[in-house]
Amino acid sequence: MFNPVTDPPTKLTGIILFLLGVIFFPLTFYSSQKFLKQHRLGQWICRHYNLSTFAIYDISNKFTSSIFAFLACSCGLFVLTGCMSSTFNAPLPTSEEYPTEYPSNTRYYILDNYLIFGVSYFFYDCFTMFIVFSHEHSSQVIFSKQRIQRFFSEKTLIILHHIFVPLIGFPALMISRGGYGDCLLGTAFLVEASTPFVSLRVVLCHLGLKKSKVYILNGVIMLASFFFFRVCIFPALYLWYVRSEGLSKLIGLPIWIHCAVMGLWAPQLLWFHKMIKGTIKLLSAKSAHNDLHQN
């Protein structure tokens, strides 16, 4: 029986995994908003916090994003744990050509299987972001040229990111890397570790808790996790590669690999810059508010 943790994907299992992803993420989004709309507890939450339709769809979108992040990080931690264990137990190489059993060449098929399963998430997320965007500006979803252009202009960076990952990143990771670099790829999955805190920040805003201590604490954790797992992780991966494979191999990598890394890293730097600006603005406003009350 097929085991997605240890077995390589075949054409049949790949199709099944992809279809499961196509079903799973929209179903999670649908179930979340149905819970808030129809379940007794969900209805109480909506009444108590005066949640609008826009808020319900936005919270459902963020919940699904957190589920995707949790699954990706689980895969990443599984691979990272195996790689670290192999690294400590492996003998030091005596030549530039490492044996296939050396940790940097160890295969973890859970990555390939999750890539196939999760690739549809990025298309799903673009669609649900448009649903959320539409409900933010009107009571119904309208697929008009003007609305789509406005959506793209306001969400340009994340839309380009969501298009770049499945159309360019997915084939590169599944085919072009030739089955090498699973330890590096598994570690890269940990970039999603900050997503639950980014999502929780939005949820707390909808719940009217923007001035609460929970919001501030989550903001600190969000900044720290985003900095370590999205900003620092790419230079760390390069350093790891140089230490395990050698500088000459890094220099010898195809230029498209470095371009792909920069394509993934650049949006993280821009988002982190926006987070820092938002945090400074929030702290400045709070400081001014406190000074006003003291005077």
ROTORGU-277141 format. One record per residue (C-alpha): residue number from 1; x, y, z. Coordinates in Angstrom, 2 decimals. Example, Ala and Ser with C-alpha at 12.3 -4.5 7.8 and 13.67 -1.06 7.14 Angstrom:
<sites>
   n    east   north      up
   1   12.30   -4.50    7.80
   2   13.67   -1.06    7.14
</sites>
This chain:
<sites>
   n    east   north      up
   1    0.00    0.00    0.00
   2    1.26    3.47   -0.90
   3    2.89    5.36    1.98
   4    3.32    9.10    1.21
   5    6.05    9.38    3.83
   6    8.43    6.82    2.34
   7    7.22    5.94   -1.18
   8    8.06    7.97   -4.31
   9    5.05    9.32   -6.22
  10    3.94    7.47   -9.35
  11    1.70    8.87  -12.08
  12   -1.36    7.34  -10.40
  13   -0.52    8.38   -6.84
  14    0.54   11.81   -8.10
  15   -2.84   12.36   -9.74
  16   -4.62   11.16   -6.60
  17   -2.53   13.43   -4.35
  18   -3.14   16.43   -6.59
  19   -6.90   15.79   -6.66
  20   -6.93   15.38   -2.88
  21   -5.31   18.82   -2.60
  22   -7.81   20.31   -5.04
  23  -10.59   19.02   -2.79
  24   -9.00   19.49    0.65
  25   -8.21   23.22    0.67
  26  -11.55   24.49   -0.72
  27  -13.36   22.04    1.57
  28  -11.47   23.38    4.60
  29  -12.38   26.94    3.61
  30  -16.02   25.97    3.01
  31  -16.30   24.04    6.28
  32  -14.79   26.92    8.27
  33  -17.19   29.55    6.98
  34  -20.14   27.15    7.29
  35  -19.20   26.56   10.93
  36  -19.27   30.29   11.62
  37  -22.54   30.77    9.76
  38  -24.56   27.72   10.78
  39  -23.14   26.03   13.88
  40  -24.52   27.22   17.21
  41  -21.08   28.08   18.59
  42  -20.06   29.76   15.33
  43  -23.23   31.86   15.30
  44  -22.59   32.90   18.90
  45  -19.04   33.98   17.97
  46  -20.37   36.00   15.04
  47  -22.98   37.72   17.22
  48  -20.64   38.32   20.15
  49  -17.90   39.84   18.02
  50  -20.24   41.35   15.41
  51  -18.52   39.57   12.53
  52  -19.50   40.65    9.03
  53  -19.66   38.39    5.99
  54  -16.31   39.81    4.95
  55  -14.83   38.86    8.34
  56  -16.24   35.31    8.12
  57  -14.69   34.70    4.71
  58  -11.40   36.34    5.74
  59  -11.13   34.24    8.91
  60  -11.92   31.08    6.90
  61   -9.19   31.98    4.42
  62   -6.66   32.56    7.20
  63   -7.64   29.31    8.94
  64   -7.01   27.35    5.73
  65   -3.67   29.09    5.25
  66   -2.68   28.05    8.76
  67   -3.61   24.43    8.03
  68   -1.45   24.51    4.89
  69    1.41   26.00    6.91
  70    1.05   23.40    9.66
  71    1.25   20.53    7.16
  72    4.23   22.08    5.36
  73    6.12   22.67    8.61
  74    5.35   19.13    9.78
  75    6.96   17.79    6.58
  76    9.88   20.16    7.00
  77   10.50   19.17   10.62
  78   10.30   15.48    9.70
  79   12.97   15.93    7.02
  80   15.14   18.27    9.10
  81   15.13   15.81   12.01
  82   16.20   12.98    9.71
  83   18.89   15.11    8.08
  84   20.36   16.25   11.39
  85   20.39   12.68   12.68
  86   22.13   11.50    9.49
  87   24.62   14.36    9.63
  88   25.71   13.53   13.17
  89   26.02    9.83   12.36
  90   27.62   10.13    8.91
  91   31.41    9.91    8.42
  92   33.16   12.96    7.08
  93   33.68   12.83    3.28
  94   37.23   12.37    2.04
  95   36.72   13.77   -1.46
  96   34.66   16.31   -3.35
  97   32.36   13.59   -4.68
  98   30.12   12.63   -1.79
  99   28.62    9.13   -1.67
 100   24.94    8.84   -2.38
 101   24.22    7.95    1.24
 102   25.68   11.22    2.51
 103   22.96   13.34    4.20
 104   22.88   15.99    1.47
 105   21.86   13.28   -1.03
 106   19.35   11.43    1.17
 107   15.90   11.19   -0.41
 108   12.76   12.07    1.55
 109    9.79   11.31   -0.68
 110    7.38   12.98    1.73
 111    8.55   16.27    0.16
 112    7.65   15.22   -3.39
 113    4.27   13.92   -2.24
 114    3.43   17.06   -0.29
 115    4.54   19.28   -3.17
 116    2.04   17.48   -5.42
 117   -0.67   17.64   -2.76
 118   -0.05   21.29   -1.85
 119    0.57   22.89   -5.25
 120   -3.16   23.48   -5.80
 121   -3.27   25.56   -2.60
 122   -1.76   28.57   -4.37
 123   -4.49   28.61   -7.04
 124   -7.16   28.03   -4.39
 125   -5.78   30.88   -2.28
 126   -5.86   33.35   -5.20
 127   -9.53   32.51   -5.76
 128  -10.54   32.78   -2.09
 129   -8.54   35.99   -1.68
 130  -10.66   37.42   -4.48
 131  -13.81   36.25   -2.67
 132  -12.62   37.97    0.51
 133  -11.66   41.09   -1.45
 134  -15.10   41.21   -3.10
 135  -16.95   40.92    0.21
 136  -14.77   43.66    1.64
 137  -16.14   46.09   -0.96
 138  -19.64   44.72   -1.62
 139  -22.19   42.17   -0.41
 140  -21.54   39.73   -3.27
 141  -18.76   38.38   -5.46
 142  -18.60   40.21   -8.79
 143  -16.31   38.95  -11.56
 144  -15.88   42.15  -13.54
 145  -12.83   43.40  -15.38
 146  -12.67   46.48  -13.16
 147  -12.94   44.46   -9.94
 148  -10.27   41.98  -11.05
 149   -7.90   44.80  -12.06
 150   -8.41   46.49   -8.68
 151   -7.82   43.18   -6.89
 152   -4.57   42.63   -8.79
 153   -3.37   46.19   -8.19
 154   -3.93   45.90   -4.42
 155   -2.60   42.34   -4.07
 156    0.09   42.37   -6.76
 157    2.95   41.00   -4.70
 158    1.16   38.02   -3.19
 159   -0.60   37.16   -6.48
 160    2.72   37.12   -8.33
 161    4.16   34.99   -5.53
 162    1.23   32.54   -5.81
 163    1.68   32.32   -9.58
 164    5.48   32.01   -9.44
 165    5.51   29.14   -6.92
 166    3.31   26.59   -8.76
 167    4.22   27.52  -12.35
 168    7.99   27.89  -11.89
 169    8.91   26.67   -8.42
 170    6.94   23.41   -8.56
 171    8.50   22.09  -11.82
 172   11.94   23.22  -10.65
 173   11.61   21.37   -7.35
 174   10.03   18.25   -8.82
 175   12.12   17.85  -11.98
 176   15.08   20.17  -12.40
 177   16.77   19.47   -9.06
 178   17.13   15.81  -10.05
 179   16.20   14.41   -6.65
 180   19.02   16.19   -4.81
 181   18.83   18.69   -1.96
 182   15.98   17.20    0.08
 183   17.56   18.38    3.33
 184   17.71   21.95    2.02
 185   14.19   21.76    0.59
 186   12.79   20.31    3.80
 187   14.33   23.14    5.79
 188   12.89   25.64    3.29
 189    9.41   24.29    4.09
 190    9.81   25.94    7.50
 191    9.23   29.36    5.90
 192    5.55   28.66    6.62
 193    6.20   28.70   10.40
 194    5.25   32.39   10.57
 195    1.96   31.98    8.67
 196   -0.25   31.02   11.66
 197    0.85   34.14   13.53
 198    0.28   36.36   10.48
 199   -3.19   34.80   10.14
 200   -3.95   35.15   13.86
 201   -3.12   38.85   13.64
 202   -5.89   39.30   11.07
 203   -8.34   37.20   13.10
 204   -7.66   39.25   16.25
 205   -8.38   42.43   14.27
 206  -11.76   41.05   13.22
 207  -12.49   40.12   16.85
 208  -11.82   43.69   17.95
 209   -8.76   42.72   19.99
 210   -6.27   44.96   18.23
 211   -5.42   46.77   21.48
 212   -5.20   43.64   23.60
 213   -2.05   42.10   25.11
 214   -2.69   38.97   23.05
 215   -2.45   41.04   19.86
 216    0.84   42.61   20.99
 217    2.30   39.24   22.03
 218    1.25   37.65   18.75
 219    2.81   40.59   16.90
 220    6.16   40.04   18.61
 221    6.08   36.30   17.83
 222    5.00   37.05   14.26
 223    7.93   39.42   13.69
 224   10.42   37.04   15.26
 225    9.20   33.97   13.37
 226    8.98   35.88   10.08
 227   12.53   37.19   10.55
 228   14.05   33.80   11.36
 229   12.01   31.56    9.05
 230   11.48   33.83    6.02
 231   14.29   36.40    6.08
 232   17.24   34.52    7.61
 233   16.47   31.04    6.31
 234   17.63   31.62    2.72
 235   21.14   32.88    3.64
 236   21.29   30.02    6.18
 237   20.47   27.49    3.45
 238   23.25   28.88    1.26
 239   25.68   28.63    4.17
 240   24.57   25.05    4.86
 241   25.06   24.16    1.19
 242   28.56   25.64    1.13
 243   29.56   23.78    4.31
 244   28.19   20.44    3.09
 245   28.98   20.61   -0.65
 246   31.70   23.23   -0.99
 247   31.83   26.73   -2.45
 248   32.82   25.45   -5.90
 249   29.56   23.49   -6.20
 250   27.53   26.52   -5.13
 251   29.21   28.65   -7.79
 252   28.63   25.88  -10.33
 253   24.87   25.79   -9.79
 254   22.73   26.95  -12.76
 255   21.90   30.66  -12.62
 256   18.16   29.94  -12.66
 257   18.44   28.40   -9.18
 258   19.81   31.64   -7.74
 259   17.16   33.62   -9.62
 260   14.45   31.35   -8.20
 261   15.79   31.80   -4.67
 262   15.84   35.57   -5.11
 263   12.33   35.43   -6.53
 264   11.19   33.75   -3.33
 265   13.34   35.81   -0.95
 266   12.58   39.29   -2.32
 267    8.85   39.26   -1.39
 268    9.76   38.13    2.14
 269   12.04   41.15    2.53
 270    9.32   43.50    1.29
 271    6.69   41.96    3.57
 272    9.03   42.11    6.56
 273    9.74   45.77    5.81
 274    5.98   46.46    5.81
 275    5.63   44.59    9.11
 276    8.38   46.67   10.71
 277    6.76   49.89    9.48
 278    3.38   48.77   10.81
 279    4.86   47.84   14.18
 280    6.67   51.18   14.49
 281    3.45   53.00   13.57
 282    1.47   51.02   16.17
 283    4.04   51.62   18.92
 284    4.29   55.33   18.05
 285    0.51   55.72   18.20
 286    0.37   53.92   21.54
 287    3.20   56.07   22.93
 288    1.45   59.25   21.79
 289   -1.80   58.01   23.35
 290   -0.06   57.36   26.68
 291    1.65   60.79   26.62
 292   -1.71   62.45   25.97
 293   -3.28   60.78   28.98
 294   -0.30   61.63   31.21
 295   -0.54   65.31   30.27
</sites>
